[in-house]
Every structure is written in structure tokens, then in C-alpha cells.
């Protein structure tokens, strides 16, 4: 009696819910991580905004100091004063620097002040350990242009942004234009460096849980660290590799800092190009969820162990059979339809294996039937295309022979019949592919017949290297191309026509070129042909049009009489090449009015032996 596989699987699914447990553990872990990151990010955003306001207040306070200084009556006279002697100039410099000290050093954060007058003079003052920035170095610096655009408002430069303008490393620098309060003309540029010790006090007052194993940074939009609350990363570019979004007001993401998984919170300071960054160790932030994750992991592990025991004792045979059938299905998908499953037992697995074998056998039978049908269709299509070429030429040739017989041209009749017989011998042969040598024999016979019919209308030249004669070609490939030149290219021309047939090897292919000096075609004709034909990568000359139908009589001129006909011609050649070789091969056409036409026929380079071998394998 067959065992019910479905009942076994239902019992296994109810008894061991592996997938729900895995999903439960994964979802619990992901949700807890996301919740922690979101909660921390929301809290940190408010903290950073508050810190940003405090920082803006500190900078505004320094701005007020500089505002009061540059407008001070004690300093304004030195913006335009000019000493008449070196002694007076030295005295004036001392007085100006004393005024700078009295005005600006009222704030303890100010460490260095320099006033660069636009006429070349400089006044400076600094606290101990300061150094002077030369006038020539400062006045040519690009920051002058930035200060000029501010038009008197302060422009701030963070530590390490412009090292060449730092009199004291690690300090914030303010640069601004100084105007004459009477005329409001630009008189000087103020450079002031401040030591913001207030930042350390401000950052140290944040909650301990958010400072432990973390830090606060001030960075510019290039990712350079301008300030580090732990005084370790100042001047480094550690944030350049982080997913920094300069245009976002606030962003929170996880990243690596000094090889430690960290949570970054970035807040763009208003009205500046600086960013306030909070960096916290992820291990510290996610400490609360670690215990829950461990409990969930323990329960999941026990469930997996129970499922493994169930698999070893009960499901092993079922899964092995299913895996075997799945592997056989993959082999069948890759085209190996000879695979068969080996049924064993007396349950639904046996029926599954038998159904698989039946399905693969049916698919194999249907594919073979489709393949045979396609081969028959291909042979019928090729036969039809080939048959469409022969009647027209045969009709015109017999008509020409009849005309010559009426004129008692017995020798010419004999030669034309010999050439016609040679053409028919090749045309009615069983093999579709023939050596290029035989195709050239067929072409010469055709050209000789046409030369008899249309004497003085054209001449021709065949230059194909002898070593290419052994390779294979579809029969009746070149003759329709030459026929197209004679019937359409030479219609109405006043000069003697010329046809050149050449060949060359090119990257595993053979390129046969038929070139004439006929009347060519217009762009509209080429566009119509490209739209209606099956040419590969180019445009073809129309095979339907006007054709030569009567032979030259003894009293006629050398130009042939023209009449309408409908046929396939070059399109047939393009179709046959496409069907036989694929879309990578075909005909390429180039033509201009009055310049003639060139048709290139690209075919694969197969020897007769290689072609026979390929056909034999395809047939097998």
C-alpha cells in the first residue's frame, strides 16, 4: 500500500517549523537593530541641533567682538593714517597694535589679530607663542576673494583647512573686510584666530551614555576633520570614505572609523559649509539588544538541532530523492534529455520519478519532431528561393538562342548552348554548397552568354586568389549579383560598362565583392531597399525593375532593349545566405548616383570537407 507522502510532509512541517523560527530570529534582530539606530538617531539629531545652535552662538559672539573692534574709534584712524617718516611710521605701528590688543583681547578666545591694509601696511598682535603671517603670503591667498564676496561679513576658516594661514595650528580663523566708517570704502582685511575652548566644555556636557566610546567632530564638506572632541583625528580625512551626503540637513548611517563599527550622525550647520558629526561605537549603542539577540539565537539553535535529528531519522530518503530529481531537471534544462530517474519504493516519490521520466521522454520526442519539421521547412524554403532564380534567366537565354538561330549564327548558337548546359549542370546538382571554383565556372558561363547577347554593352574581370577556390559557397550566389549590375546598373548609360569580381579573406570569413561602374542609385532608392530587403548591415539594389529581354540583332545598336519584369534577384541571395549561415553573414551595398554600385557578399570560410563533416553531425 502506498504511503501518503503529503501527510508525512504536513506532519514534518507542523512538528518542526524551521522557516518561521529563522524568520522570527532574523526579523527580531533586524527590527531591534533598526529600532535602536532610529531611536539613537532621533535623540542625537536633537542633541546635534542644540550643539549646533551653541556653536553658532559661540561664533556669533566672536563675530560681535570683531564687529566692535573694526568699528572702534580707537582703531578706525589707523585705517587711513600715513606717517611721513620711518620714526613716525614705527610709532604709528606700535600705537595701532596696542589698539588692536585693547580692542580684541578683551575676549579670552582671541589669540592672534592682524590688520592688513590694502596700501601694503600691516598691524598685528598675538598672545604668547604666536607667529606672523607675511603680508605677501596673505594678500595673494584665495581666501581674500572669499572675504570680498562677503562684503564685510565674517568668513570662517576651520582648523587644518588652510594651513598656510594658521599662525597657531588648530585654531578657528575669521577673515573679513574692514571699511572706513565715514566713507564705507574698503580699507583693510582683518585676520583673527580664536581658540574655541568653549567647544570642549560644550561637548563634555552631553549625556554620558552618548559620549562613552564616542566623539564629536566638526568636518567640512570634503570630509576633513576640523575638530575632534577627543583631540585625535584633527586634520585627518577619515570621513572622506564615508557615505557623506553634503546636501542633506541630517543623516544617520553605520560605517567604520578606525576599524571599529560605528554609528554616524551628521548635522549640517546652518549658513556654513561645516558639519557637526556624532560618532558612537555600535557595540555600545546596541548593548541593550545583545541579550535579546542571544536568547533568540539560543532558541533558534535548539530548533535547528531538533530539525536536524528529524531530517536524519525521517526526511533523509525523501529529500535525497527530491534532490536527485531536481538535479536531473537541471541537466534536462541544459539540453540533456537522455536523463532518467531511478524509482525506488512504493510511495508518491515513485510516481514523481515516473512522471519526470515520462515528461522528459515526451519533451525529447517533441523536440526531435520540431527539429525535423524545421529542417524540412528550411530545405523547402531554400528550394523555393533557388527555383525563383532559374526561370527568368533560362527564358531570356533561350530567346537569345532563338534570335541567333534565326540569324544563322550557328557557331554562336553552339557556344551559347554549351554555356547554358554548363549553367544548368551546376544549377540542378543535388548539393546546395559547391566549391568557389565551380561557382566561378558557372559565373563565367553566365557572363559569356550575356556578352553574346549584349555585345559592347560591358566587359568584366574576375580576380579571385586560387587558394580560395577550395572553399565552399552557396551555388548561384554571384550570378544574381552580376545579373543585377547588367540589367539595372547599365541601363541608359553612355559609357561602356565594367564589372569587377574580387575576393579576400577577413577574420575567418570570405568577402566577395561585385563592383560596377553603372548609373548607381539615389538615397531614396537605397532607403526603400534597406527597408524591404534582408540585407545584413547595409542596403541592396532592387532586383525588381527593368530587365534585358531581347538579344542584339544584326541591325540593332549595341544597347539592349529594356522591358519590365518582377523578380527576386539580389534579395534571393540575401535570404539564402541568411537562412544557411545566420544573421552574422549577408550582403552589404554601397551606391551613389553616377558612381556605380558595390555589393559585398560575406560568407564563412568553410572547406568542402569541413562542410560535409558539419552536415553529417547535424544529420546524426
C-alpha positions in Angstrom: 0.0 0.0 0.0 1.4 3.4 -1.0 2.4 5.6 1.9 1.0 9.1 1.7 4.0 11.5 1.2 1.8 14.6 1.6 0.8 13.5 5.2 4.4 13.0 6.1 5.4 16.4 4.9 2.4 18.0 6.7 3.4 16.3 10.0 7.1 17.3 9.5 6.0 21.0 8.7 3.8 21.1 11.9 6.4 19.4 14.1 9.5 21.3 13.0 8.8 24.9 12.0 12.3 25.8 10.9 11.5 28.5 8.4 9.2 30.5 10.8 11.8 30.3 13.5 14.5 31.5 11.2 12.3 34.3 10.0 11.4 35.1 13.6 15.1 35.4 14.6 16.0 37.4 11.6 13.1 39.8 11.9 13.6 40.2 15.6 17.3 41.0 15.1 16.7 43.4 12.2 13.9 45.2 13.9 15.8 45.6 17.1 18.8 47.0 15.2 16.7 49.4 13.2 14.8 50.5 16.3 18.0 51.2 18.2 19.5 53.1 15.3 16.3 55.1 14.8 15.9 55.9 18.5 19.6 56.9 18.8 19.4 58.9 15.6 16.3 60.8 16.7 17.9 61.6 20.1 21.2 62.5 18.5 19.6 64.8 15.9 18.1 66.9 18.7 21.4 66.9 20.6 23.3 67.9 17.4 20.9 70.7 16.6 21.3 72.1 20.2 25.0 71.8 19.9 24.9 73.5 16.5 22.9 76.4 18.0 25.5 76.7 20.8 28.3 76.6 18.3 26.6 79.3 16.2 26.2 81.4 19.3 29.9 81.0 20.1 30.9 82.0 16.6 28.4 84.9 16.7 29.9 86.1 20.0 33.4 86.1 18.3 31.8 87.9 15.4 30.5 90.6 17.8 34.0 91.0 19.2 35.3 91.6 15.7 32.4 93.9 14.8 33.1 96.0 17.8 36.8 96.0 17.1 36.8 97.1 13.4 34.3 99.9 14.1 36.1 101.1 17.2 37.1 104.7 17.2 40.4 103.6 18.6 41.2 101.6 15.5 39.5 103.5 12.7 42.1 106.2 12.4 44.8 103.7 11.7 43.0 102.5 8.5 44.0 105.6 6.6 46.8 107.3 8.6 50.1 107.7 6.7 53.3 108.5 8.5 55.8 111.0 6.9 58.9 109.4 8.3 60.1 105.9 9.4 60.2 107.0 13.0 56.6 108.2 12.9 55.6 105.0 11.0 57.2 102.9 13.7 55.4 104.9 16.3 52.1 104.6 14.4 52.5 100.8 14.1 53.1 100.5 17.8 50.0 102.6 18.6 47.9 100.6 16.1 49.0 97.2 17.6 48.3 98.5 21.1 44.8 99.5 19.9 44.3 96.0 18.4 45.3 94.4 21.7 43.0 96.6 23.7 40.0 96.1 21.4 40.3 92.4 20.6 42.0 90.8 23.6 39.0 91.6 25.7 37.8 88.2 24.7 40.0 85.3 26.0 39.4 83.1 22.9 41.2 85.6 20.6 44.8 84.5 20.1 46.0 86.4 17.1 44.9 89.5 15.2 46.4 91.0 12.1 45.1 94.0 10.1 46.3 94.1 6.5 45.8 97.5 5.0 45.2 97.5 1.2 48.0 100.0 0.8 50.6 97.4 1.9 50.9 98.1 5.7 50.2 95.5 8.4 49.5 95.7 12.1 49.4 92.6 14.3 49.2 91.4 17.8 49.1 88.0 19.4 49.3 86.2 22.6 52.5 84.3 23.6 53.7 81.6 21.1 52.1 83.2 18.1 53.8 83.8 14.7 53.3 86.4 12.0 51.8 85.6 8.6 53.7 87.7 6.0 51.7 90.3 4.1 52.7 88.9 0.7 51.5 85.4 1.7 48.2 86.6 2.9 47.2 89.2 0.4 47.5 86.8 -2.6 45.7 84.0 -0.9 42.3 82.8 -2.5 40.6 83.4 0.8 40.8 87.2 0.1 38.3 86.7 -2.8 36.0 84.8 -0.5 36.1 87.6 2.1 35.5 90.2 -0.7 32.3 88.3 -1.7 31.1 88.6 1.9 31.5 92.4 1.7 32.3 92.9 5.3 30.7 89.9 6.8 33.0 87.4 8.5 34.3 84.3 6.6 35.3 81.5 8.9 38.1 79.0 8.2 38.3 75.9 10.2 41.5 74.4 11.6 43.5 72.4 9.0 41.5 73.9 6.1 44.1 76.5 5.2 47.4 75.5 7.0 49.3 78.3 5.3 47.1 80.9 7.0 47.5 79.4 10.5 49.6 81.5 12.9 48.6 79.0 15.6 47.8 75.4 14.5 44.4 74.0 15.5 42.5 77.3 15.8 39.5 78.8 14.0 40.2 81.7 11.7 38.0 84.7 10.8 38.7 86.8 7.7 36.7 89.9 6.8 36.9 93.2 5.0 37.3 96.3 7.1 35.6 99.5 5.9 36.1 103.2 6.7 33.1 104.1 8.8 33.0 107.6 7.3 33.2 106.7 3.6 32.3 102.9 3.7 35.3 102.2 1.4 37.3 99.0 1.8 40.5 99.8 3.7 41.9 96.6 5.1 41.4 92.9 5.7 41.2 91.5 9.3 42.7 88.1 10.1 41.7 86.9 13.6 42.5 83.5 15.1 40.5 82.2 18.1 40.9 79.2 20.3 37.4 77.8 21.0 38.0 76.2 24.4 34.3 76.6 24.8 33.8 73.7 22.4 35.4 71.2 24.9 33.1 72.4 27.7 30.1 72.3 25.4 30.6 68.8 24.2 31.6 67.5 27.6 28.2 68.4 29.0 26.3 66.0 26.7 24.8 62.8 28.4 27.4 60.2 29.3 25.6 57.4 27.5 26.2 59.2 24.2 29.8 60.1 24.8 31.0 56.8 26.0 33.3 55.2 23.4 32.3 58.0 21.0 33.3 61.5 19.9 32.0 64.7 18.4 33.6 66.0 15.2 33.4 69.2 13.1 34.1 68.5 9.4 33.9 70.3 6.1 32.1 69.1 3.0 35.3 67.5 1.7 35.3 65.2 4.8 38.4 66.8 6.5 38.1 66.7 10.3 38.4 70.2 11.7 37.8 69.5 15.3 37.7 66.3 17.4 36.4 66.3 20.9 38.9 63.6 21.8 41.8 65.5 20.0 42.9 62.5 17.9 41.5 63.0 14.4 42.0 66.7 13.8 43.3 67.3 10.3 42.6 63.8 9.0 40.4 62.8 6.1 38.8 59.7 7.8 35.3 60.9 6.8 36.1 61.1 3.1 35.4 57.3 2.6 32.0 57.5 4.5 28.7 57.8 2.6 28.7 61.5 3.2 25.8 63.5 1.6 26.8 67.2 1.6 23.3 68.4 0.7 21.4 66.6 3.5 20.5 68.6 6.6 20.7 65.5 8.7 21.7 61.9 8.1 22.4 58.8 10.1 24.3 55.7 8.9 26.6 53.0 10.1 30.2 52.9 9.0 33.8 52.1 10.0 36.0 54.6 11.9 39.5 53.4 12.9 38.5 49.8 12.1 35.5 50.0 14.5 31.9 49.6 13.6 30.3 53.0 14.4 27.1 54.9 14.1 27.5 58.3 12.4 25.0 61.1 12.9 25.7 64.2 10.7 24.0 67.6 11.0 24.7 70.4 8.6 25.4 73.7 10.4 23.1 76.5 9.1 24.7 79.2 7.0 28.1 77.4 6.7 29.9 74.6 4.9 30.6 72.7 8.2 29.0 69.6 9.5 28.6 68.5 13.1 29.2 64.8 13.4 28.5 62.4 16.3 30.3 59.1 16.2 29.4 56.4 18.7 30.6 52.8 18.9 27.9 50.5 17.6 28.8 47.9 20.2 27.9 50.4 22.9 24.8 51.7 21.3 23.4 48.2 20.7 24.3 46.8 24.0 20.7 46.6 25.2 19.7 44.3 22.3 22.6 41.9 22.7 20.9 39.9 25.4 17.7 39.5 23.5 19.6 38.5 20.4 21.5 35.8 22.3 18.2 34.3 23.7 16.7 34.3 20.3 19.8 32.7 18.8 19.8 30.0 21.6 16.2 29.1 20.9 16.8 29.0 17.1 19.9 26.8 17.6 17.9 24.3 19.7 15.2 24.3 17.0 17.7 23.7 14.3 19.3 20.7 16.2 15.8 19.2 16.6 15.2 19.7 12.8 18.5 18.1 12.0 17.6 15.0 14.1 14.2 14.8 12.3 15.9 15.1 9.0 18.4 12.3 9.8 15.8 9.9 11.1 12.8 10.6 8.8 13.2 13.0 5.9 16.6 11.9 4.6 15.2 9.5 2.0 12.5 12.0 0.8 15.0 14.8 0.4 17.6 12.7 -1.4 15.0 11.6 -3.9 13.8 15.1 -4.5 17.3 16.4 -4.8 18.1 13.7 -7.3 15.1 14.7 -9.4 16.0 18.4 -9.2 19.5 17.7 -10.4 18.1 15.7 -13.3 15.8 18.5 -14.1 18.7 20.9 -14.3 20.5 18.6 -16.6 17.4 18.4 -18.7 17.2 22.3 -18.8 20.7 22.3 -20.2 19.6 20.1 -23.0 20.5 16.6 -21.8 17.1 14.9 -22.4 18.6 11.4 -22.0 18.5 11.6 -18.2 16.1 9.3 -16.4 15.3 9.0 -12.7 15.6 5.6 -10.9 12.3 5.0 -9.0 12.6 3.1 -5.7 9.9 2.4 -3.0 6.2 2.3 -3.2 5.1 5.8 -2.3 4.4 9.1 -4.1 8.2 9.5 -4.8 8.0 6.6 -7.2 5.1 8.3 -9.0 7.1 11.6 -9.1 10.1 9.9 -10.7 8.0 8.1 -13.2 6.2 11.3 -14.1 9.5 13.0 -14.6 10.8 10.3 -16.9 7.6 10.4 -18.9 7.8 14.2 -19.2 11.4 14.2 -20.3 10.7 11.5 -22.9 7.7 13.4 -24.3 9.8 16.6 -24.5 12.6 14.8 -26.2 10.2 13.3 -28.8 8.6 16.7 -29.4 11.9 18.5 -29.9 13.1 15.9 -32.3 9.8 16.3 -34.3 10.2 20.1 -34.3 13.8 19.8 -35.4 12.8 17.5 -38.3 10.0 19.9 -39.2 12.3 22.9 -39.2 14.8 21.0 -41.4 12.1 20.2 -43.9 10.9 23.8 -43.8 14.4 25.1 -44.4 15.0 22.7 -47.3 11.7 23.7 -48.8 12.5 27.4 -48.4 15.9 27.0 -50.0 14.4 25.0 -52.9 11.8 27.7 -53.4 14.3 30.5 -53.4 16.6 28.7 -55.7 13.7 27.9 -58.1 12.8 31.5 -58.3 16.2 32.4 -59.8 16.3 29.9 -62.7 13.2 30.6 -65.0 13.9 34.2 -65.8 17.5 33.7 -67.0 16.6 30.5 -68.8 13.8 32.2 -70.7 16.0 35.1 -71.8 18.8 32.8 -72.9 16.5 30.6 -75.0 15.0 33.7 -76.6 18.6 34.9 -77.4 19.5 31.5 -78.9 16.3 31.6 -80.9 17.2 35.0 -82.3 20.7 33.9 -83.2 19.4 30.7 -84.9 17.1 32.9 -87.0 20.1 34.9 -88.0 22.0 31.7 -88.9 24.7 32.3 -86.2 25.4 28.6 -85.8 28.7 28.9 -84.0 27.4 31.4 -81.5 24.3 29.2 -81.0 26.6 26.3 -80.2 28.7 28.3 -77.8 25.6 29.6 -76.0 24.1 26.2 -75.8 27.4 24.9 -74.3 27.5 27.7 -71.7 23.8 27.2 -70.9 24.3 23.5 -70.4 27.2 24.2 -68.0 25.0 26.6 -66.0 22.1 24.0 -65.9 24.5 21.3 -64.8 25.5 23.3 -61.8 22.0 24.6 -61.1 20.3 21.2 -61.0 23.0 19.5 -58.9 21.9 17.9 -55.6 24.3 19.7 -53.4 23.4 23.2 -52.3 27.0 24.1 -51.4 29.7 23.9 -54.1 33.4 24.9 -54.3 34.1 28.5 -55.2 35.9 27.1 -58.3 32.6 25.7 -59.6 30.7 28.8 -58.8 33.2 30.8 -60.9 32.7 28.3 -63.8 29.0 29.0 -63.6 29.6 32.8 -63.4 31.9 32.8 -66.5 29.4 30.8 -68.5 26.7 33.3 -67.5 28.9 36.3 -68.4 29.8 34.8 -71.7 26.2 34.2 -72.6 25.4 37.8 -71.6 28.4 39.0 -73.7 27.0 37.2 -76.7 23.6 38.8 -76.1 24.7 42.3 -75.3 27.9 42.8 -77.2 29.8 46.1 -76.5 27.5 46.8 -73.5 30.0 45.8 -70.9 33.2 44.0 -70.1 34.2 42.1 -66.9 37.2 41.0 -64.8 37.4 38.1 -62.3 40.3 38.3 -59.8 39.9 35.7 -57.1 43.0 34.1 -55.5 43.5 30.5 -56.4 43.8 29.4 -52.8 40.2 30.4 -52.1 38.8 28.2 -54.9 38.7 25.2 -52.5 36.3 26.8 -50.0 32.5 26.3 -50.1 29.8 28.7 -51.2 26.1 28.5 -51.9 25.6 27.9 -55.5 24.1 30.7 -57.6 25.4 33.4 -55.2 27.5 35.5 -57.6 25.4 35.2 -60.8 22.3 37.2 -59.4 24.7 40.0 -58.3 26.3 40.3 -61.7 22.8 40.0 -63.4 21.6 42.9 -61.3 24.5 45.1 -62.5 23.9 44.2 -66.1 20.1 44.6 -66.1 19.8 47.7 -63.8 23.3 49.3 -63.4 24.0 49.7 -67.1 20.5 50.8 -68.2 20.7 54.2 -70.0 24.5 54.8 -69.5 26.5 56.3 -72.3 29.8 54.7 -71.5 30.9 51.0 -71.7 30.0 49.1 -68.5 32.6 47.2 -66.5 32.1 44.6 -63.8 34.8 43.5 -61.4 34.6 40.4 -59.2 37.2 40.1 -56.4 37.6 38.2 -53.2 39.6 38.4 -50.0 39.9 36.7 -46.6 38.9 38.7 -43.5 38.8 37.3 -39.9 37.6 33.8 -40.7 35.3 34.9 -43.5 35.5 35.3 -47.2 34.4 38.7 -48.7 33.3 38.5 -52.3 32.9 41.9 -54.0 31.0 42.7 -57.2 31.6 46.2 -58.3 30.2 48.0 -61.4 30.5 51.5 -63.0 26.8 51.8 -63.8 24.4 54.6 -63.0 24.2 53.9 -59.3 21.2 54.6 -57.0 19.8 57.6 -55.2 19.4 57.8 -51.4 15.7 57.3 -51.6 16.1 54.1 -53.6 18.7 52.8 -51.1 16.3 53.6 -48.2 13.5 51.7 -49.8 15.7 48.7 -50.5 17.1 48.8 -46.9 13.5 48.8 -45.6 12.2 46.0 -47.8 15.3 43.7 -48.2 17.0 41.2 -46.0 20.5 42.6 -46.4 22.9 42.3 -43.5 24.2 45.6 -42.3 23.7 47.5 -45.5 21.4 48.4 -48.3 20.7 46.5 -51.5 19.9 47.4 -55.1 16.4 46.5 -56.2 16.2 43.2 -58.0 12.7 44.1 -59.3 12.8 46.7 -62.1 13.7 46.7 -65.7 15.5 43.8 -67.4 17.1 42.9 -70.7 14.9 40.5 -72.6 15.9 40.6 -76.3 19.2 39.7 -78.0 21.1 42.0 -80.3 20.1 41.6 -83.9 22.2 42.2 -86.9 20.6 45.6 -87.5 20.2 46.7 -83.8 22.5 49.1 -81.9 24.8 47.8 -79.2 22.4 49.0 -76.4 19.8 46.4 -75.4 16.0 46.9 -75.4 14.6 47.1 -71.9 11.3 45.7 -70.6 9.6 45.4 -67.2 9.9 42.3 -65.1 9.3 41.3 -61.5 11.8 39.0 -59.7 13.8 38.4 -56.6 17.5 38.6 -57.7 19.7 40.0 -55.0 17.1 39.6 -52.3 17.1 35.9 -53.0 20.9 35.8 -52.4 20.5 37.7 -49.2 17.7 35.3 -48.0 19.7 32.2 -48.8 22.8 33.4 -47.1 20.7 34.4 -44.0 19.0 31.1 -43.9 22.1 29.0 -44.4 24.7 30.9 -42.3 22.8 33.1 -39.9 22.4 36.8 -39.3 26.2 37.4 -39.0 26.6 37.0 -42.7 24.9 38.6 -45.8 25.2 41.3 -48.3 26.5 44.9 -47.9 25.7 47.5 -50.5 27.2 50.9 -51.3 26.0 53.1 -54.2 25.8 56.7 -55.4 24.1 58.2 -58.5 26.6 58.2 -61.4 29.3 56.4 -59.3 28.3 52.8 -59.8 27.4 50.2 -57.2 29.5 47.9 -54.9 28.0 44.7 -53.3 30.0 42.8 -50.8 29.0 39.2 -50.0 30.3 37.9 -46.6 30.3 34.1 -46.1 32.0 31.9 -43.6 35.3 30.3 -44.7 34.4 26.6 -44.8 36.3 24.0 -46.9 34.2 21.2 -48.5 35.5 18.7 -46.0 34.5 20.8 -43.0 31.1 21.5 -44.5 30.5 17.8 -45.2 31.5 16.9 -41.6 29.2 19.6 -40.1 26.3 18.4 -42.2 26.9 14.8 -41.2 26.9 15.7 -37.5 23.8 17.8 -37.9 22.0 14.9 -39.7 23.1 12.5 -36.9 
